[in-house]
Amino acid sequence: MANLLWVVLSLVVVISGVLSPTGVGAVWVVLQSLAVGGFAALQYVELKRL
């Protein structure tokens, strides 16, 4: 659940420009969000298996 929250809040920061990251910083945040989102999906699938 925390990973999903991380993804949502990271994308909100980039879209809203609250912290006004540079172009490279914005790309990094999006890529990091995709990676964390992948981990969240894997965790969800594994927890459903239990």
PDB file of all heavy atoms in Angstrom:
ATOM      1  N   MET A   1       0.822  -1.194   0.000  1.00  0.00           N
ATOM      2  CA  MET A   1       0.000   0.000   0.000  1.00  0.00           C
ATOM      3  C   MET A   1       0.870   1.264   0.000  1.00  0.00           C
ATOM      4  O   MET A   1       0.556   2.234  -0.663  1.00  0.00           O
ATOM      5  CB  MET A   1      -0.914  -0.032   1.226  1.00  0.00           C
ATOM      6  CG  MET A   1      -1.908   1.084   1.242  1.00  0.00           C
ATOM      7  SD  MET A   1      -3.053   0.872  -0.115  1.00  0.00           S
ATOM      8  CE  MET A   1      -4.308   1.961   0.343  1.00  0.00           C
ATOM      9  N   ALA A   2       1.966   1.212   0.734  1.00  0.00           N
ATOM     10  CA  ALA A   2       2.857   2.368   0.807  1.00  0.00           C
ATOM     11  C   ALA A   2       3.507   2.646  -0.548  1.00  0.00           C
ATOM     12  O   ALA A   2       3.704   3.806  -0.921  1.00  0.00           O
ATOM     13  CB  ALA A   2       3.915   2.157   1.869  1.00  0.00           C
ATOM     14  N   ASN A   3       3.819   1.574  -1.306  1.00  0.00           N
ATOM     15  CA  ASN A   3       4.411   1.775  -2.624  1.00  0.00           C
ATOM     16  C   ASN A   3       3.438   2.476  -3.562  1.00  0.00           C
ATOM     17  O   ASN A   3       3.828   3.351  -4.342  1.00  0.00           O
ATOM     18  CB  ASN A   3       4.844   0.441  -3.231  1.00  0.00           C
ATOM     19  CG  ASN A   3       6.095  -0.092  -2.597  1.00  0.00           C
ATOM     20  OD1 ASN A   3       6.869   0.643  -2.010  1.00  0.00           O
ATOM     21  ND2 ASN A   3       6.299  -1.388  -2.698  1.00  0.00           N
ATOM     22  N   LEU A   4       2.187   2.094  -3.506  1.00  0.00           N
ATOM     23  CA  LEU A   4       1.179   2.732  -4.350  1.00  0.00           C
ATOM     24  C   LEU A   4       1.030   4.204  -3.989  1.00  0.00           C
ATOM     25  O   LEU A   4       0.934   5.072  -4.866  1.00  0.00           O
ATOM     26  CB  LEU A   4      -0.159   2.008  -4.215  1.00  0.00           C
ATOM     27  CG  LEU A   4      -1.275   2.480  -5.129  1.00  0.00           C
ATOM     28  CD1 LEU A   4      -0.867   2.352  -6.593  1.00  0.00           C
ATOM     29  CD2 LEU A   4      -2.531   1.699  -4.859  1.00  0.00           C
ATOM     30  N   LEU A   5       1.049   4.504  -2.719  1.00  0.00           N
ATOM     31  CA  LEU A   5       0.979   5.891  -2.261  1.00  0.00           C
ATOM     32  C   LEU A   5       2.194   6.676  -2.746  1.00  0.00           C
ATOM     33  O   LEU A   5       2.077   7.828  -3.180  1.00  0.00           O
ATOM     34  CB  LEU A   5       0.890   5.937  -0.729  1.00  0.00           C
ATOM     35  CG  LEU A   5       0.750   7.314  -0.098  1.00  0.00           C
ATOM     36  CD1 LEU A   5      -0.542   7.981  -0.552  1.00  0.00           C
ATOM     37  CD2 LEU A   5       0.793   7.197   1.411  1.00  0.00           C
ATOM     38  N   TRP A   6       3.367   6.052  -2.721  1.00  0.00           N
ATOM     39  CA  TRP A   6       4.596   6.680  -3.212  1.00  0.00           C
ATOM     40  C   TRP A   6       4.442   7.066  -4.684  1.00  0.00           C
ATOM     41  O   TRP A   6       4.794   8.169  -5.097  1.00  0.00           O
ATOM     42  CB  TRP A   6       5.762   5.712  -3.046  1.00  0.00           C
ATOM     43  CG  TRP A   6       7.064   6.209  -3.580  1.00  0.00           C
ATOM     44  CD1 TRP A   6       7.443   6.245  -4.890  1.00  0.00           C
ATOM     45  CD2 TRP A   6       8.132   6.767  -2.834  1.00  0.00           C
ATOM     46  NE1 TRP A   6       8.698   6.767  -5.005  1.00  0.00           N
ATOM     47  CE2 TRP A   6       9.149   7.096  -3.750  1.00  0.00           C
ATOM     48  CE3 TRP A   6       8.344   7.000  -1.492  1.00  0.00           C
ATOM     49  CZ2 TRP A   6      10.348   7.648  -3.351  1.00  0.00           C
ATOM     50  CZ3 TRP A   6       9.545   7.552  -1.106  1.00  0.00           C
ATOM     51  CH2 TRP A   6      10.522   7.866  -2.022  1.00  0.00           C
ATOM     52  N   VAL A   7       3.903   6.136  -5.477  1.00  0.00           N
ATOM     53  CA  VAL A   7       3.724   6.386  -6.912  1.00  0.00           C
ATOM     54  C   VAL A   7       2.783   7.563  -7.131  1.00  0.00           C
ATOM     55  O   VAL A   7       3.087   8.489  -7.897  1.00  0.00           O
ATOM     56  CB  VAL A   7       3.194   5.122  -7.620  1.00  0.00           C
ATOM     57  CG1 VAL A   7       2.789   5.432  -9.053  1.00  0.00           C
ATOM     58  CG2 VAL A   7       4.238   4.013  -7.587  1.00  0.00           C
ATOM     59  N   VAL A   8       1.652   7.542  -6.469  1.00  0.00           N
ATOM     60  CA  VAL A   8       0.658   8.598  -6.656  1.00  0.00           C
ATOM     61  C   VAL A   8       1.216   9.954  -6.239  1.00  0.00           C
ATOM     62  O   VAL A   8       1.118  10.939  -6.984  1.00  0.00           O
ATOM     63  CB  VAL A   8      -0.632   8.270  -5.870  1.00  0.00           C
ATOM     64  CG1 VAL A   8      -1.587   9.446  -5.867  1.00  0.00           C
ATOM     65  CG2 VAL A   8      -1.303   7.042  -6.448  1.00  0.00           C
ATOM     66  N   LEU A   9       1.836  10.015  -5.081  1.00  0.00           N
ATOM     67  CA  LEU A   9       2.366  11.296  -4.607  1.00  0.00           C
ATOM     68  C   LEU A   9       3.524  11.794  -5.470  1.00  0.00           C
ATOM     69  O   LEU A   9       3.656  12.997  -5.700  1.00  0.00           O
ATOM     70  CB  LEU A   9       2.792  11.179  -3.146  1.00  0.00           C
ATOM     71  CG  LEU A   9       1.648  11.008  -2.149  1.00  0.00           C
ATOM     72  CD1 LEU A   9       2.191  10.842  -0.736  1.00  0.00           C
ATOM     73  CD2 LEU A   9       0.689  12.171  -2.210  1.00  0.00           C
ATOM     74  N   SER A  10       4.351  10.887  -5.967  1.00  0.00           N
ATOM     75  CA  SER A  10       5.444  11.291  -6.850  1.00  0.00           C
ATOM     76  C   SER A  10       4.904  11.912  -8.128  1.00  0.00           C
ATOM     77  O   SER A  10       5.399  12.945  -8.587  1.00  0.00           O
ATOM     78  CB  SER A  10       6.318  10.083  -7.193  1.00  0.00           C
ATOM     79  OG  SER A  10       6.975   9.605  -6.061  1.00  0.00           O
ATOM     80  N   LEU A  11       3.895  11.292  -8.702  1.00  0.00           N
ATOM     81  CA  LEU A  11       3.309  11.833  -9.931  1.00  0.00           C
ATOM     82  C   LEU A  11       2.589  13.151  -9.675  1.00  0.00           C
ATOM     83  O   LEU A  11       2.630  14.053 -10.514  1.00  0.00           O
ATOM     84  CB  LEU A  11       2.379  10.803 -10.569  1.00  0.00           C
ATOM     85  CG  LEU A  11       3.081   9.543 -11.076  1.00  0.00           C
ATOM     86  CD1 LEU A  11       2.062   8.547 -11.609  1.00  0.00           C
ATOM     87  CD2 LEU A  11       4.135   9.855 -12.107  1.00  0.00           C
ATOM     88  N   VAL A  12       1.962  13.281  -8.520  1.00  0.00           N
ATOM     89  CA  VAL A  12       1.311  14.546  -8.166  1.00  0.00           C
ATOM     90  C   VAL A  12       2.342  15.664  -8.070  1.00  0.00           C
ATOM     91  O   VAL A  12       2.112  16.776  -8.539  1.00  0.00           O
ATOM     92  CB  VAL A  12       0.513  14.404  -6.846  1.00  0.00           C
ATOM     93  CG1 VAL A  12       0.116  15.759  -6.296  1.00  0.00           C
ATOM     94  CG2 VAL A  12      -0.706  13.547  -7.064  1.00  0.00           C
ATOM     95  N   VAL A  13       3.493  15.365  -7.492  1.00  0.00           N
ATOM     96  CA  VAL A  13       4.556  16.371  -7.360  1.00  0.00           C
ATOM     97  C   VAL A  13       5.024  16.832  -8.737  1.00  0.00           C
ATOM     98  O   VAL A  13       5.191  18.022  -8.979  1.00  0.00           O
ATOM     99  CB  VAL A  13       5.738  15.815  -6.528  1.00  0.00           C
ATOM    100  CG1 VAL A  13       6.977  16.670  -6.695  1.00  0.00           C
ATOM    101  CG2 VAL A  13       5.352  15.722  -5.075  1.00  0.00           C
ATOM    102  N   VAL A  14       5.208  15.886  -9.653  1.00  0.00           N
ATOM    103  CA  VAL A  14       5.679  16.241 -10.994  1.00  0.00           C
ATOM    104  C   VAL A  14       4.615  17.032 -11.754  1.00  0.00           C
ATOM    105  O   VAL A  14       4.903  18.066 -12.359  1.00  0.00           O
ATOM    106  CB  VAL A  14       6.078  14.977 -11.789  1.00  0.00           C
ATOM    107  CG1 VAL A  14       6.342  15.312 -13.247  1.00  0.00           C
ATOM    108  CG2 VAL A  14       7.304  14.348 -11.176  1.00  0.00           C
ATOM    109  N   ILE A  15       3.379  16.571 -11.700  1.00  0.00           N
ATOM    110  CA  ILE A  15       2.301  17.216 -12.462  1.00  0.00           C
ATOM    111  C   ILE A  15       1.973  18.599 -11.907  1.00  0.00           C
ATOM    112  O   ILE A  15       1.787  19.555 -12.657  1.00  0.00           O
ATOM    113  CB  ILE A  15       1.048  16.321 -12.482  1.00  0.00           C
ATOM    114  CG1 ILE A  15       1.333  15.060 -13.313  1.00  0.00           C
ATOM    115  CG2 ILE A  15      -0.154  17.057 -13.050  1.00  0.00           C
ATOM    116  CD1 ILE A  15       0.282  13.995 -13.190  1.00  0.00           C
ATOM    117  N   SER A  16       1.921  18.708 -10.598  1.00  0.00           N
ATOM    118  CA  SER A  16       1.535  19.980  -9.990  1.00  0.00           C
ATOM    119  C   SER A  16       2.675  20.991  -9.972  1.00  0.00           C
ATOM    120  O   SER A  16       2.434  22.196  -9.899  1.00  0.00           O
ATOM    121  CB  SER A  16       1.044  19.756  -8.561  1.00  0.00           C
ATOM    122  OG  SER A  16       2.109  19.351  -7.729  1.00  0.00           O
ATOM    123  N   GLY A  17       3.911  20.518 -10.015  1.00  0.00           N
ATOM    124  CA  GLY A  17       5.055  21.416  -9.971  1.00  0.00           C
ATOM    125  C   GLY A  17       5.291  22.024  -8.600  1.00  0.00           C
ATOM    126  O   GLY A  17       5.928  23.067  -8.484  1.00  0.00           O
ATOM    127  N   VAL A  18       4.811  21.360  -7.566  1.00  0.00           N
ATOM    128  CA  VAL A  18       4.944  21.869  -6.199  1.00  0.00           C
ATOM    129  C   VAL A  18       6.414  22.091  -5.834  1.00  0.00           C
ATOM    130  O   VAL A  18       6.782  23.119  -5.291  1.00  0.00           O
ATOM    131  CB  VAL A  18       4.286  20.906  -5.190  1.00  0.00           C
ATOM    132  CG1 VAL A  18       4.611  21.288  -3.772  1.00  0.00           C
ATOM    133  CG2 VAL A  18       2.795  20.866  -5.408  1.00  0.00           C
ATOM    134  N   LEU A  19       7.260  21.121  -6.161  1.00  0.00           N
ATOM    135  CA  LEU A  19       8.672  21.247  -5.837  1.00  0.00           C
ATOM    136  C   LEU A  19       9.485  21.753  -7.016  1.00  0.00           C
ATOM    137  O   LEU A  19      10.688  21.919  -6.908  1.00  0.00           O
ATOM    138  CB  LEU A  19       9.228  19.894  -5.377  1.00  0.00           C
ATOM    139  CG  LEU A  19       8.602  19.328  -4.112  1.00  0.00           C
ATOM    140  CD1 LEU A  19       9.208  17.974  -3.779  1.00  0.00           C
ATOM    141  CD2 LEU A  19       8.791  20.282  -2.949  1.00  0.00           C
ATOM    142  N   SER A  20       8.850  21.966  -8.142  1.00  0.00           N
ATOM    143  CA  SER A  20       9.452  22.448  -9.393  1.00  0.00           C
ATOM    144  C   SER A  20      10.802  21.790  -9.700  1.00  0.00           C
ATOM    145  O   SER A  20      11.830  22.457  -9.706  1.00  0.00           O
ATOM    146  CB  SER A  20       9.585  23.970  -9.382  1.00  0.00           C
ATOM    147  OG  SER A  20      10.389  24.416  -8.324  1.00  0.00           O
ATOM    148  N   PRO A  21      10.777  20.460  -9.957  1.00  0.00           N
ATOM    149  CA  PRO A  21      12.028  19.789 -10.306  1.00  0.00           C
ATOM    150  C   PRO A  21      12.491  20.214 -11.708  1.00  0.00           C
ATOM    151  O   PRO A  21      11.683  20.669 -12.528  1.00  0.00           O
ATOM    152  CB  PRO A  21      11.649  18.303 -10.292  1.00  0.00           C
ATOM    153  CG  PRO A  21      10.193  18.282 -10.575  1.00  0.00           C
ATOM    154  CD  PRO A  21       9.650  19.543  -9.960  1.00  0.00           C
ATOM    155  N   THR A  22      13.773  20.055 -11.969  1.00  0.00           N
ATOM    156  CA  THR A  22      14.293  20.329 -13.306  1.00  0.00           C
ATOM    157  C   THR A  22      13.740  19.276 -14.262  1.00  0.00           C
ATOM    158  O   THR A  22      13.092  18.312 -13.840  1.00  0.00           O
ATOM    159  CB  THR A  22      15.829  20.240 -13.309  1.00  0.00           C
ATOM    160  OG1 THR A  22      16.209  18.906 -12.963  1.00  0.00           O
ATOM    161  CG2 THR A  22      16.439  21.237 -12.340  1.00  0.00           C
ATOM    162  N   GLY A  23      14.016  19.434 -15.530  1.00  0.00           N
ATOM    163  CA  GLY A  23      13.557  18.452 -16.507  1.00  0.00           C
ATOM    164  C   GLY A  23      14.094  17.069 -16.216  1.00  0.00           C
ATOM    165  O   GLY A  23      13.364  16.075 -16.253  1.00  0.00           O
ATOM    166  N   VAL A  24      15.381  17.003 -15.913  1.00  0.00           N
ATOM    167  CA  VAL A  24      16.006  15.717 -15.580  1.00  0.00           C
ATOM    168  C   VAL A  24      15.401  15.167 -14.290  1.00  0.00           C
ATOM    169  O   VAL A  24      15.130  13.965 -14.179  1.00  0.00           O
ATOM    170  CB  VAL A  24      17.538  15.874 -15.434  1.00  0.00           C
ATOM    171  CG1 VAL A  24      18.177  14.599 -14.931  1.00  0.00           C
ATOM    172  CG2 VAL A  24      18.151  16.295 -16.758  1.00  0.00           C
ATOM    173  N   GLY A  25      15.156  16.025 -13.323  1.00  0.00           N
ATOM    174  CA  GLY A  25      14.552  15.589 -12.063  1.00  0.00           C
ATOM    175  C   GLY A  25      13.155  15.051 -12.265  1.00  0.00           C
ATOM    176  O   GLY A  25      12.768  14.047 -11.665  1.00  0.00           O
ATOM    177  N   ALA A  26      12.379  15.704 -13.131  1.00  0.00           N
ATOM    178  CA  ALA A  26      11.016  15.245 -13.401  1.00  0.00           C
ATOM    179  C   ALA A  26      11.036  13.872 -14.075  1.00  0.00           C
ATOM    180  O   ALA A  26      10.248  12.986 -13.723  1.00  0.00           O
ATOM    181  CB  ALA A  26      10.281  16.256 -14.274  1.00  0.00           C
ATOM    182  N   VAL A  27      11.954  13.684 -15.026  1.00  0.00           N
ATOM    183  CA  VAL A  27      12.073  12.382 -15.685  1.00  0.00           C
ATOM    184  C   VAL A  27      12.481  11.322 -14.673  1.00  0.00           C
ATOM    185  O   VAL A  27      11.947  10.207 -14.669  1.00  0.00           O
ATOM    186  CB  VAL A  27      13.093  12.453 -16.848  1.00  0.00           C
ATOM    187  CG1 VAL A  27      13.424  11.070 -17.370  1.00  0.00           C
ATOM    188  CG2 VAL A  27      12.553  13.331 -17.967  1.00  0.00           C
ATOM    189  N   TRP A  28      13.407  11.664 -13.788  1.00  0.00           N
ATOM    190  CA  TRP A  28      13.848  10.718 -12.770  1.00  0.00           C
ATOM    191  C   TRP A  28      12.696  10.311 -11.851  1.00  0.00           C
ATOM    192  O   TRP A  28      12.534   9.133 -11.521  1.00  0.00           O
ATOM    193  CB  TRP A  28      14.993  11.311 -11.953  1.00  0.00           C
ATOM    194  CG  TRP A  28      15.455  10.381 -10.872  1.00  0.00           C
ATOM    195  CD1 TRP A  28      15.173  10.464  -9.553  1.00  0.00           C
ATOM    196  CD2 TRP A  28      16.231   9.206 -11.047  1.00  0.00           C
ATOM    197  NE1 TRP A  28      15.750   9.419  -8.885  1.00  0.00           N
ATOM    198  CE2 TRP A  28      16.407   8.624  -9.783  1.00  0.00           C
ATOM    199  CE3 TRP A  28      16.805   8.587 -12.154  1.00  0.00           C
ATOM    200  CZ2 TRP A  28      17.133   7.449  -9.597  1.00  0.00           C
ATOM    201  CZ3 TRP A  28      17.527   7.421 -11.957  1.00  0.00           C
ATOM    202  CH2 TRP A  28      17.671   6.868 -10.694  1.00  0.00           C
ATOM    203  N   VAL A  29      11.888  11.271 -11.441  1.00  0.00           N
ATOM    204  CA  VAL A  29      10.765  10.968 -10.552  1.00  0.00           C
ATOM    205  C   VAL A  29       9.774  10.052 -11.248  1.00  0.00           C
ATOM    206  O   VAL A  29       9.258   9.096 -10.656  1.00  0.00           O
ATOM    207  CB  VAL A  29      10.082  12.273 -10.072  1.00  0.00           C
ATOM    208  CG1 VAL A  29       8.785  11.977  -9.349  1.00  0.00           C
ATOM    209  CG2 VAL A  29      11.017  13.057  -9.168  1.00  0.00           C
ATOM    210  N   VAL A  30       9.504  10.308 -12.522  1.00  0.00           N
ATOM    211  CA  VAL A  30       8.566   9.456 -13.268  1.00  0.00           C
ATOM    212  C   VAL A  30       9.134   8.042 -13.415  1.00  0.00           C
ATOM    213  O   VAL A  30       8.415   7.058 -13.198  1.00  0.00           O
ATOM    214  CB  VAL A  30       8.230  10.072 -14.639  1.00  0.00           C
ATOM    215  CG1 VAL A  30       7.452   9.098 -15.500  1.00  0.00           C
ATOM    216  CG2 VAL A  30       7.457  11.372 -14.464  1.00  0.00           C
ATOM    217  N   LEU A  31      10.405   7.924 -13.773  1.00  0.00           N
ATOM    218  CA  LEU A  31      11.012   6.597 -13.911  1.00  0.00           C
ATOM    219  C   LEU A  31      11.025   5.853 -12.578  1.00  0.00           C
ATOM    220  O   LEU A  31      10.765   4.648 -12.523  1.00  0.00           O
ATOM    221  CB  LEU A  31      12.432   6.720 -14.465  1.00  0.00           C
ATOM    222  CG  LEU A  31      12.530   7.150 -15.923  1.00  0.00           C
ATOM    223  CD1 LEU A  31      13.987   7.353 -16.310  1.00  0.00           C
ATOM    224  CD2 LEU A  31      11.860   6.149 -16.833  1.00  0.00           C
ATOM    225  N   GLN A  32      11.320   6.570 -11.507  1.00  0.00           N
ATOM    226  CA  GLN A  32      11.312   5.956 -10.184  1.00  0.00           C
ATOM    227  C   GLN A  32       9.896   5.512  -9.813  1.00  0.00           C
ATOM    228  O   GLN A  32       9.706   4.439  -9.233  1.00  0.00           O
ATOM    229  CB  GLN A  32      11.847   6.956  -9.165  1.00  0.00           C
ATOM    230  CG  GLN A  32      12.096   6.376  -7.815  1.00  0.00           C
ATOM    231  CD  GLN A  32      12.683   7.402  -6.861  1.00  0.00           C
ATOM    232  OE1 GLN A  32      12.440   8.595  -6.995  1.00  0.00           O
ATOM    233  NE2 GLN A  32      13.453   6.943  -5.900  1.00  0.00           N
ATOM    234  N   SER A  33       8.920   6.304 -10.175  1.00  0.00           N
ATOM    235  CA  SER A  33       7.531   5.929  -9.899  1.00  0.00           C
ATOM    236  C   SER A  33       7.139   4.660 -10.645  1.00  0.00           C
ATOM    237  O   SER A  33       6.419   3.820 -10.108  1.00  0.00           O
ATOM    238  CB  SER A  33       6.585   7.062 -10.292  1.00  0.00           C
ATOM    239  OG  SER A  33       6.804   8.185  -9.488  1.00  0.00           O
ATOM    240  N   LEU A  34       7.596   4.545 -11.887  1.00  0.00           N
ATOM    241  CA  LEU A  34       7.304   3.330 -12.650  1.00  0.00           C
ATOM    242  C   LEU A  34       7.938   2.102 -12.002  1.00  0.00           C
ATOM    243  O   LEU A  34       7.311   1.043 -11.917  1.00  0.00           O
ATOM    244  CB  LEU A  34       7.797   3.485 -14.086  1.00  0.00           C
ATOM    245  CG  LEU A  34       7.030   4.478 -14.954  1.00  0.00           C
ATOM    246  CD1 LEU A  34       7.729   4.660 -16.297  1.00  0.00           C
ATOM    247  CD2 LEU A  34       5.599   4.029 -15.149  1.00  0.00           C
ATOM    248  N   ALA A  35       9.162   2.247 -11.525  1.00  0.00           N
ATOM    249  CA  ALA A  35       9.837   1.130 -10.864  1.00  0.00           C
ATOM    250  C   ALA A  35       9.106   0.746  -9.574  1.00  0.00           C
ATOM    251  O   ALA A  35       8.855  -0.439  -9.320  1.00  0.00           O
ATOM    252  CB  ALA A  35      11.282   1.493 -10.566  1.00  0.00           C
ATOM    253  N   VAL A  36       8.767   1.727  -8.780  1.00  0.00           N
ATOM    254  CA  VAL A  36       8.061   1.453  -7.517  1.00  0.00           C
ATOM    255  C   VAL A  36       6.671   0.886  -7.805  1.00  0.00           C
ATOM    256  O   VAL A  36       6.197  -0.009  -7.107  1.00  0.00           O
ATOM    257  CB  VAL A  36       7.983   2.727  -6.646  1.00  0.00           C
ATOM    258  CG1 VAL A  36       7.116   2.500  -5.427  1.00  0.00           C
ATOM    259  CG2 VAL A  36       9.377   3.156  -6.223  1.00  0.00           C
ATOM    260  N   GLY A  37       6.030   1.378  -8.861  1.00  0.00           N
ATOM    261  CA  GLY A  37       4.733   0.830  -9.260  1.00  0.00           C
ATOM    262  C   GLY A  37       4.842  -0.633  -9.653  1.00  0.00           C
ATOM    263  O   GLY A  37       3.950  -1.438  -9.359  1.00  0.00           O
ATOM    264  N   GLY A  38       5.946  -0.995 -10.304  1.00  0.00           N
ATOM    265  CA  GLY A  38       6.174  -2.402 -10.636  1.00  0.00           C
ATOM    266  C   GLY A  38       6.311  -3.251  -9.392  1.00  0.00           C
ATOM    267  O   GLY A  38       5.756  -4.353  -9.312  1.00  0.00           O
ATOM    268  N   PHE A  39       7.043  -2.744  -8.411  1.00  0.00           N
ATOM    269  CA  PHE A  39       7.160  -3.470  -7.143  1.00  0.00           C
ATOM    270  C   PHE A  39       5.802  -3.593  -6.453  1.00  0.00           C
ATOM    271  O   PHE A  39       5.481  -4.634  -5.874  1.00  0.00           O
ATOM    272  CB  PHE A  39       8.150  -2.787  -6.208  1.00  0.00           C
ATOM    273  CG  PHE A  39       9.582  -2.981  -6.601  1.00  0.00           C
ATOM    274  CD1 PHE A  39      10.407  -1.898  -6.802  1.00  0.00           C
ATOM    275  CD2 PHE A  39      10.104  -4.252  -6.768  1.00  0.00           C
ATOM    276  CE1 PHE A  39      11.730  -2.060  -7.167  1.00  0.00           C
ATOM    277  CE2 PHE A  39      11.425  -4.441  -7.132  1.00  0.00           C
ATOM    278  CZ  PHE A  39      12.244  -3.335  -7.337  1.00  0.00           C
ATOM    279  N   ALA A  40       5.004  -2.550  -6.509  1.00  0.00           N
ATOM    280  CA  ALA A  40       3.670  -2.596  -5.893  1.00  0.00           C
ATOM    281  C   ALA A  40       2.808  -3.657  -6.569  1.00  0.00           C
ATOM    282  O   ALA A  40       2.089  -4.403  -5.902  1.00  0.00           O
ATOM    283  CB  ALA A  40       3.003  -1.229  -5.986  1.00  0.00           C
ATOM    284  N   ALA A  41       2.893  -3.738  -7.896  1.00  0.00           N
ATOM    285  CA  ALA A  41       2.121  -4.746  -8.625  1.00  0.00           C
ATOM    286  C   ALA A  41       2.576  -6.152  -8.250  1.00  0.00           C
ATOM    287  O   ALA A  41       1.750  -7.048  -8.044  1.00  0.00           O
ATOM    288  CB  ALA A  41       2.258  -4.513 -10.126  1.00  0.00           C
ATOM    289  N   LEU A  42       3.889  -6.352  -8.165  1.00  0.00           N
ATOM    290  CA  LEU A  42       4.405  -7.665  -7.767  1.00  0.00           C
ATOM    291  C   LEU A  42       3.961  -8.038  -6.352  1.00  0.00           C
ATOM    292  O   LEU A  42       3.590  -9.182  -6.090  1.00  0.00           O
ATOM    293  CB  LEU A  42       5.926  -7.678  -7.857  1.00  0.00           C
ATOM    294  CG  LEU A  42       6.515  -7.684  -9.258  1.00  0.00           C
ATOM    295  CD1 LEU A  42       8.025  -7.497  -9.192  1.00  0.00           C
ATOM    296  CD2 LEU A  42       6.159  -8.958  -9.989  1.00  0.00           C
ATOM    297  N   GLN A  43       4.004  -7.082  -5.450  1.00  0.00           N
ATOM    298  CA  GLN A  43       3.561  -7.348  -4.083  1.00  0.00           C
ATOM    299  C   GLN A  43       2.084  -7.707  -4.054  1.00  0.00           C
ATOM    300  O   GLN A  43       1.673  -8.628  -3.344  1.00  0.00           O
ATOM    301  CB  GLN A  43       3.814  -6.138  -3.192  1.00  0.00           C
ATOM    302  CG  GLN A  43       5.259  -5.940  -2.850  1.00  0.00           C
ATOM    303  CD  GLN A  43       5.496  -4.675  -2.044  1.00  0.00           C
ATOM    304  OE1 GLN A  43       4.661  -3.774  -2.027  1.00  0.00           O
ATOM    305  NE2 GLN A  43       6.648  -4.598  -1.399  1.00  0.00           N
ATOM    306  N   TYR A  44       1.279  -7.010  -4.834  1.00  0.00           N
ATOM    307  CA  TYR A  44      -0.156  -7.280  -4.876  1.00  0.00           C
ATOM    308  C   TYR A  44      -0.420  -8.701  -5.379  1.00  0.00           C
ATOM    309  O   TYR A  44      -1.206  -9.443  -4.794  1.00  0.00           O
ATOM    310  CB  TYR A  44      -0.856  -6.255  -5.764  1.00  0.00           C
ATOM    311  CG  TYR A  44      -2.324  -6.504  -5.926  1.00  0.00           C
ATOM    312  CD1 TYR A  44      -3.216  -6.172  -4.912  1.00  0.00           C
ATOM    313  CD2 TYR A  44      -2.831  -7.090  -7.079  1.00  0.00           C
ATOM    314  CE1 TYR A  44      -4.567  -6.412  -5.033  1.00  0.00           C
ATOM    315  CE2 TYR A  44      -4.178  -7.337  -7.217  1.00  0.00           C
ATOM    316  CZ  TYR A  44      -5.047  -6.999  -6.203  1.00  0.00           C
ATOM    317  OH  TYR A  44      -6.383  -7.259  -6.344  1.00  0.00           O
ATOM    318  N   VAL A  45       0.270  -9.074  -6.458  1.00  0.00           N
ATOM    319  CA  VAL A  45       0.084 -10.406  -7.028  1.00  0.00           C
ATOM    320  C   VAL A  45       0.493 -11.472  -6.023  1.00  0.00           C
ATOM    321  O   VAL A  45      -0.217 -12.468  -5.829  1.00  0.00           O
ATOM    322  CB  VAL A  45       0.896 -10.543  -8.337  1.00  0.00           C
ATOM    323  CG1 VAL A  45       0.969 -11.992  -8.802  1.00  0.00           C
ATOM    324  CG2 VAL A  45       0.286  -9.664  -9.425  1.00  0.00           C
ATOM    325  N   GLU A  46       1.619 -11.282  -5.373  1.00  0.00           N
ATOM    326  CA  GLU A  46       2.096 -12.274  -4.408  1.00  0.00           C
ATOM    327  C   GLU A  46       1.186 -12.369  -3.181  1.00  0.00           C
ATOM    328  O   GLU A  46       0.967 -13.441  -2.635  1.00  0.00           O
ATOM    329  CB  GLU A  46       3.524 -11.991  -3.987  1.00  0.00           C
ATOM    330  CG  GLU A  46       4.532 -12.292  -5.078  1.00  0.00           C
ATOM    331  CD  GLU A  46       4.490 -13.758  -5.519  1.00  0.00           C
ATOM    332  OE1 GLU A  46       4.450 -14.650  -4.651  1.00  0.00           O
ATOM    333  OE2 GLU A  46       4.505 -13.995  -6.725  1.00  0.00           O
ATOM    334  N   LEU A  47       0.672 -11.231  -2.731  1.00  0.00           N
ATOM    335  CA  LEU A  47      -0.228 -11.259  -1.567  1.00  0.00           C
ATOM    336  C   LEU A  47      -1.552 -11.938  -1.913  1.00  0.00           C
ATOM    337  O   LEU A  47      -2.158 -12.588  -1.059  1.00  0.00           O
ATOM    338  CB  LEU A  47      -0.465  -9.854  -1.044  1.00  0.00           C
ATOM    339  CG  LEU A  47       0.711  -9.245  -0.288  1.00  0.00           C
ATOM    340  CD1 LEU A  47       0.416  -7.781   0.052  1.00  0.00           C
ATOM    341  CD2 LEU A  47       1.006 -10.027   0.977  1.00  0.00           C
ATOM    342  N   LYS A  48      -1.995 -11.789  -3.151  1.00  0.00           N
ATOM    343  CA  LYS A  48      -3.234 -12.462  -3.572  1.00  0.00           C
ATOM    344  C   LYS A  48      -3.031 -13.974  -3.609  1.00  0.00           C
ATOM    345  O   LYS A  48      -3.988 -14.726  -3.429  1.00  0.00           O
ATOM    346  CB  LYS A  48      -3.678 -11.956  -4.949  1.00  0.00           C
ATOM    347  CG  LYS A  48      -4.174 -10.537  -4.955  1.00  0.00           C
ATOM    348  CD  LYS A  48      -5.533 -10.420  -4.348  1.00  0.00           C
ATOM    349  CE  LYS A  48      -6.558 -10.842  -5.372  1.00  0.00           C
ATOM    350  NZ  LYS A  48      -7.910 -10.641  -4.943  1.00  0.00           N
ATOM    351  N   ARG A  49      -1.795 -14.407  -3.883  1.00  0.00           N
ATOM    352  CA  ARG A  49      -1.495 -15.848  -3.932  1.00  0.00           C
ATOM    353  C   ARG A  49      -1.564 -16.494  -2.568  1.00  0.00           C
ATOM    354  O   ARG A  49      -1.803 -17.681  -2.461  1.00  0.00           O
ATOM    355  CB  ARG A  49      -0.100 -16.085  -4.510  1.00  0.00           C
ATOM    356  CG  ARG A  49      -0.081 -16.284  -5.974  1.00  0.00           C
ATOM    357  CD  ARG A  49       1.274 -16.606  -6.500  1.00  0.00           C
ATOM    358  NE  ARG A  49       2.245 -17.017  -5.488  1.00  0.00           N
ATOM    359  CZ  ARG A  49       3.261 -17.812  -5.714  1.00  0.00           C
ATOM    360  NH1 ARG A  49       3.447 -18.286  -6.915  1.00  0.00           N
ATOM    361  NH2 ARG A  49       4.123 -18.112  -4.769  1.00  0.00           N
ATOM    362  N   LEU A  50      -1.322 -15.728  -1.530  1.00  0.00           N
ATOM    363  CA  LEU A  50      -1.301 -16.306  -0.177  1.00  0.00           C
ATOM    364  C   LEU A  50      -2.666 -16.621   0.271  1.00  0.00           C
ATOM    365  O   LEU A  50      -3.563 -16.601   0.546  1.00  0.00           O
ATOM    366  CB  LEU A  50      -0.629 -15.334   0.807  1.00  0.00           C
ATOM    367  CG  LEU A  50       0.833 -15.091   0.547  1.00  0.00           C
ATOM    368  CD1 LEU A  50       1.358 -14.067   1.553  1.00  0.00           C
ATOM    369  CD2 LEU A  50       1.642 -16.361   0.679  1.00  0.00           C
TER     370      LEU A  50
END
